[in-house]
């Protein structure tokens, strides 16, 4: 996520505590927070998709391939 957007999220948070926000600013804050959460989820998903697990039998299973295949089937 763009550092300027994160700075704006923080600015709106500080203003909400100090003096309150207008309705337009509340909507902007909500949209920015949703965008931030989605960025965090995508980052985490990318990291988890690159994890390999070595099973007891010696085989290696990639979590991304295993669970993305399950998600696509549903």
Order of alpha helices (4+ residues) and beta strands (2+ residues): alpha-alpha-beta-beta-alpha
